[in-house]
């Protein structure tokens, strides 16, 4: 197991319906490639610190259909342009079954021309430049999760991953 950890439980629910999930039992029955991409899937599709893009279910189906290599190293090593492009392709595939679409700009074009009469700005995909900022924030979150046991060795700067410092000195998403 990870860091020689033998047992890990997750407590969820509210006081009246609280239950405990034995994570160690789940790990024993899950495919190792799937385990390796769980943090990336969670950060890319939306968590407490990132925006929602697609669903966890569509992400797992995408990973199963196209393989895990698009996001396998996400958060584990230094962020590269190739990793950003792979993450964008992964997210596009989570949202569209059209395998000819490779980026969010192309997805926007398709969605606009396909659904012009039922256009809904709330479900309209973002542009590629915006999704790349989302991917950087998701990478930062994933990296922090994966390196949390070594918190004293984390040297990554949040300001390089889509964040800025506001007037009060708080770390906030950079929307510029």
N, C-alpha and C positions, 0 to 999 in steps of 0.2 A: 504494500500500500504506500501511499504518498507520505514521505517523511517517516516511515516505519509506524505510521498511525494504524492501530488495529481496529479501533472503534470510533465512530462518529455518528452522532444523532442530530437530527434537525427537528426543532419544536416549531409547530405551526398552528394556526387557528386562533380562536379567541378563548377566553377563560371557560366558557360553557362548552366549547367544542374543540378544545386543544388536543392535539395528538402528536405523537413522536414518530419520526421516520428514521429507521436505522440505515443511514447512508452506506455504511460498510456492507450491508447485505445487498443493496442495489448495485454497488460497484462490482460485487462478485458475479453478477449475472449480466452486466452490460458489456458490450463490445468495447475493447480498449480504445479504438479510434474514436468512438462516440464520446467516451469519457474525456479524451484529450481535447475535443472541441467544445465541450459544454460551456466553459467560461467565454469563449469567443461568441458562440451562439447567443448566450444570454446578454452580453454587452452589445452586440451588433443589432439584435432585434428589440432591445429596450430593457432597461433595468432602472434602478432608482436614479442613476446619474446620466442616462442616455435616452434619447428619443425612441419612440416605438416605430420600428420599421418592420412590417410583416408580422408574422407570428412565430412562436417557437415551433409549432407543428410544421409550418411550411419550411422552416429552416432545417429541421431534422429530415424532412422528406427530400429537400434539395441536397443535403449532404449525402444522404443515402443514394440518391439518383446519380449525382455527378461526382461523387467521391469526396473525401475529406480534405484533399490537398489544397483547395482554394483558401481555407482558413486554418489549416493545421498548425502553422507556426505563428498565428496571430497572438500577439501579447507575450510570446516566449522569447523572441529575439528582437533586434533593433527594427524599427518600422522603416520599410522601404517603399518606394513608389510601386513596385511590383505587388507588395503585400496590400497596399491601398487599392490598386486596380483589381486584384483578386477578390478582396472583400466587397468591392462595388459589384463585380460580376456575380458574386454569391448572393448579395441582397437583391439584385435584379432578378435572378433566377427564383428567389423566394416569392417575388411578386408577379412574375410573368412566366407563362409556359412557352413563350416564343424564344427559342434558343438562338435566334439571330440577333437578339438585342444584347448588347454588351455593356451599356452604361445607362445611367439615369436620364441623360439628355435624350437618348433614343427611346427610352421607355415613356418619357413625357410626350414625345412626338406621337408615338403609337397610341397612347391613352387619349390624347386630345383628338386625334383624327378618327379613332374608333368609337369614342363615346361623346362626340361633339354635342349631340342633342340632349344627353343626360349628364353633361359636364358638372362635376362637383369639386369645387376648389379644395374642400376639406380632405378629399382622397387623392388629389392630384399629386403625383410624385415630385419631389424636389429636384433641382438641377444637380448635375454631377459635382460642381464646385461645393455646393452645400452638403451633399452626402459625404464628400471627402472630409469635411470638418467633423461630421458625425462619426465617421470611421476613425479619425484621429482620437476623438474623445472616447470612443469604445475601446480603442487600442490601449489608451492610458488606463482605463478602468480594468481591463483584462490583465494588463501588465501588473497593476497594483495587487489584484487578487492573487495572481500566480506567484508574486514575489513577496507577499505579506509576511511569510515566516522569516524573511531576511530583511525586514523593514529598515534596519540600520544601513543596509547596502543599496537601497533604492536611490538612484541619482537622477531619475527622470524629472524633467521640469514641466509642470503642467502648462506653463505659458507657451510651450512649443506644441501643444496638442489641443488648441481651440479654446483656451481659457485666457482670461485677462484679470487684472486687479481693478476693482471699482474704486470710487472716491473714498469709501469707508475702509478700504483695505481688504475687502472680501474677494475671494476667488470666484469668478462668475463666468458663464459661457460668453465667448466673444462673438457677437453678432455683426461685426463690421465687415 
